[in-house]
Structures are given as structure tokens and as C-alpha cells.
């Protein structure tokens, strides 16, 4: 299969005691698919993967994969600071039935391009499913530039990249450098990225408004372009509200306001401050999403 469309980067639900709520996760997966999302990506940054134990990561992956049951592709976030651990997590995801894995670079060691090449190549060569690179220089401390990505695109299984630089021109650079070997997913600003050639959106807002995110892609890329732009402009305040440093807290606050509570984020993250929550509530009200 080819990954394409609006893919939700899933939150991880916690109960009142702060434990992973697998029953809520199963309900969430069904709701997302019923709303028309094109794919699911648990255990990414929005999924608080760094705040989960190894056992919890496996449980979340297994739950999403089994509940989706092949209805949409599932890519599991398998990032780790140590290459051998990333390989182990990725193999585990493949054994559970994942359709692909998503890998942010090692996020503390600030690896060189040579080290990044070894890291991603070793993971990809250990798998029979595709790897989506996740470029997020704001949190990973390295930027996967077009020249490096072009070299990585020559490795079997490295066929996708989520680019979260906020630089839409990067889409053009990546597509030109990779010569058809790489499919680009936007991390920010999906409409502009679609026009530049991106074929997907790794969507945080889709946790709250999955149908709106999916329809924006469908209309912009495959349907009525003017309607796609209209839908995007309507959703842009929500996209921006979820794009700051408190994106996990904001996403979970929005889900509570829209009637699908997923618990508070785990410490050291705190619930969204009151003033930010009021601004977010106003945006959700304008979108008629409050419950």
C-alpha cells in the first residue's frame, strides 16, 4: 500500500490515576476511522512516547493495530536514542502487524549526518515494512536536510518523511532531491504543502476534528480545490493553537472540551493554563466543536 492522506498522530489516553487507558484507546480508534481518517500514527510526540514504559508502548501499539484491523494503515512511532533499541521497537511493531514505523532522529545526542545515516539505515535494513523519517528540528536538535534525505531515500524501505520545519519550500526541495523516491507528509501547514507536492499530513488537529482534516486533504488534492482552501482557512486557528510548546496539553484540553476526554498529560507536562484554555475554547466554539 501507499501511505497518503490525513494521518492522525494519536494522543495516548490516561485514566484518572494516570495509567494508560486501553479501553478509551480502542474507542478512540473506532471513532477516528468512522470520521474518515486515512491513517493512524500512535506513539509519536503527541502520543507522549517518552513518558511511557517499554511495556506501555507495546500495549498501545498492539491495541491500535488490532482495533484498526486493517481498516486504515497504522504507523508506529519507534524512536529511541539508542539504535539497537529503535531496531527492537521497530521489529516489535512489525511483528504486531504495523504497516510502517515513524522515526524521529535520536533526540539528545545531536548526531552527525554520518551517524544519522547509520542509524536510519540499520533500522530500515532490519525491517520488511516502510520507514517514515520524522524531521522535527525544534525537538530533535537536528535538521534532516534535503541532501541527507536524498541519500537516505536510496535505502530500501525509507520511502516517507514527515517534515515539521514550518518551511513549505522544504517540500519542493525534498521532492526534487529525492527524484520520486520519497513521499512527503506535512507536519505543519498542510494546504500549502499539498500544493507543493506533499501527499499527506501528519495531523495533530485530527485528534479533535478528524473529519475536517481528512476532508481538507481530499478536497484539496482530489476534489474541489477552492473548497479545500476554505476548509483549511477554517481550521487554521486550531492548527496554530495546537502548534506551540504546549501542544500535548492543548490537544488533550481540546479533546476534553469536545466531549472525548483522554486524561491529563503525564508529568513533567501540566494541564493547559487557564488563559490558554480560554483562547482554545473560543476557537473550538467557532468551529462548533464544543460539547
N, C-alpha and C positions, 0 to 999 in steps of 0.2 A: 504494500500500500504506500501511497504518498501522503505525507502529512501536509495538511492545507486547511486554512480557515481560522476561526477564533477558538483558541485553546485556553481553557481556564487554568490559571496557576492557583491551585486549590489551597484554601486555608486548612489547617488541622484543627478539628473541633476538640475542645476540652470541656469536661463536666465541671460541676460546682466545686469539686475537690481538686481540679487541675489535672485530672487524668484524661488520657486520650479516650474520646467517646466514639467507639466504632459504630454503634447503632446510629448516631447522628450522622456519621460519615456515609453510611450506606444510604440513608435517606437523602442526603445532600447529592450523592452521585446520581440517584434516580431523578431528582429534581433538575439537576444540570442537564441531563440527557433529554428529559422531557421538554426543557426550554429550548433545545435546539443547538447546544454547543457542538462543536466539531471535534473536540478532543479534550483530554484532561491531563494536567501535569501536577501530581502531588509531590510533596517533599522538595519544593523549590524554596526560594527565600520567603515568599508569602506563607508557605507551609511551616515555617519555623524549624527547618530541618536541624539546625544547630542546637535547638533546645529539646531534642528528642533523643532517647536512648537508642542504641542499635536495635534492640528488640521492638521498640515502638515504631521505628522506621520500617521494619519488616512487616509489622502488623498493618500499618497504614497502606503500604504498597499492596499487600495481599488483599486487603479489603476493597480498595478502589478497583483493582484489576478484576477480582471475582464479581463485584457488583456491576461493573460496566459490562462484563460478559460479552465482550466483542462488539458492543453496540457503537462505541467510538474508540479511537486509538487512545491508549494510555502510555504516557512517557513518565518514567520515574526519575526524580531527582536523585542522583547518586554521588553528589560531590563529596570530596574528602580532601584533607590536607595531605594525606599520605597516598601515593599512587597505588600501593598494594591494597589499601582499604577501598579506594574508589573502584578498583577491579573487582574486589569481593562483593561490594554492594551492587555493582552493575551485573555481575553474574547471577547474583541472587534475584535481582529484578527480572532478568531474562528467564530464570527457572520458574518464576511465579507467573509468567505469561505476559510480561510487559512487551509493548510494541516498539519501544525505544527507551533510551535514557537521555537525561539532560545533565550536562556537566559544566558547572562554573569552575574557573581555574582555582587551584589552591589559593586560599584567601588570606593567608597570614605571611607566607614565606616570600611573597613578591617574586615569583620565579622569572628567570630569564626566558627569552624566546626559545633557546635550545632546550631548557628544562620543560617548558610548556609542550614543545613538540614531542619529547619523550613521554611525558605524562599522558597526553591525549592519544598518542599512537599506541601506547601499551594497552590502554583501556579498550580502544576500538578493536585492536587485534585479538583481544580476549573474548569478543562477543560475536554473535551472529545477527544482532539487531542494530538498527542505526543509532548513531550518537548525534545529539544536538548540542553543539557548543553553546555556552551561555556567557555572553560578553557583558559584564556589568562592572566597568572600571570604578564606579563610585563605591562599591563594597569589596571588590576582589583585589583592588590595588594594582591591577594590570589591565592593559587595554589590548584586546585581540585585534590588531590592525589588519587591513585588507591583505597585505603581503603575506603575513603569517597565516591567515585563514586560507589563503590560496594554496600554500604549501600543505596545510593540513587537509584540504579538500582532496588531495591526491591519495590520501589514506582510505582504504576501503572502510565503509560504514560511517565515515564522518561526512554527512550529507546535509546537515541542517545547522543553522546558527540563529540564536535569539540575540539580537543586538539591542542593548539598552543604553546606548551612548547619548540619546536625545539628538543625535546628529543624523537627520534623514538622508543627507548626502552619502553617509556611510553605506546605505543600501546600494546605491549606484556603484560605489567603489567595490563593494564585496562581489556584486554580480559580475562586474567587468573583470575583476581579478581572477575569479573562480571559473570563468568560461563554462557556465552551465552545470558545474559540479556541485553547487551549493544552493539550497533553498533558504531564503531569509525570512525569519519571523521578526516582526517588530516587537520591541519591548515597551516603547512609548510611541505616541503619535501615529496610530495605525493608518489613518486615512492617507496622510502624506506618504507614508511608507508603501501602501498599496500602489499608489500612483507611480512610485519609483521602482516598483517591481517585486516588493515583498509579497509572499503568498500566504502569510499567516500573521497572527497576532497572539502573543503570549499575554493574556489579558488578566489583569488584576480586577478591573471593574466587572468582569464577568462573574465574579463571586456574588455580586449584588444584582446585576442586570444582565444575565446571560443571554436572554433573547435579543436585547438591544445590541450587545456586542456582536453576536452571530449575524444578525440581520445587517448590521453596518458592513461587515465583510461581504456578505452575499450580494447586497445591492451594489456596492462599490466595484467589486471585481467581476461579478457575473450578471448584474441586472441593471437597475436604473442608477446611473452614476450621480445624478443630481439628488436623488433620494438618499443615496449613501452619504453624500456630503451633509445633507440636512440632519441625518441621524447622528453623524459624528459630531457636528457642532452642538447638538442637543446633549450629547454625552460628555463633551469635553470638560465642563466644570467638574464632573465626577472623576474623570481620569486624572485631572490635576490635583484634586483633593486627596487622592489616594497615592500620589507620586512623591510625597515628601519623606523625611526621615522617619515619620511615624506611620508608615504605610500599613504595617501589620495591625497596629492598634486602630487605625482609621477603618481598615477593611472590616475588622471584627465589630467595631462600633456600628458601622453601616448595616451589617448583617443583623445585628440585634434590633436596630431601628426598623428594618424592613420585615421583621417577623420571623427571621431564621437565625436565632442566637447560636453562636458557636463557641461561647465562653470567652474569657479574657485571655490575652496573650500570656505566655509564661515569662517570669522574671528573667533578666532584669527589665524587660519591657513592662510598661504600665498601661492601664486603660487610657484611652484618649482624653486629654484635658478638656475641661468643661467648655472653654471658649471655642476650641476647635470642633467639639461635638456640636455646638450650636450652629456653626457655619456649615458643617456637613449635613445636619438635619434640614437646613434650608435648601441645600442642593437636592437632597432626596425628595423634599416636598415638591420642588419644581418639576421633578421627573415623575411625580405621582407614585413614588415607591414606598412611602411611609405606611406602616401598619400599626 
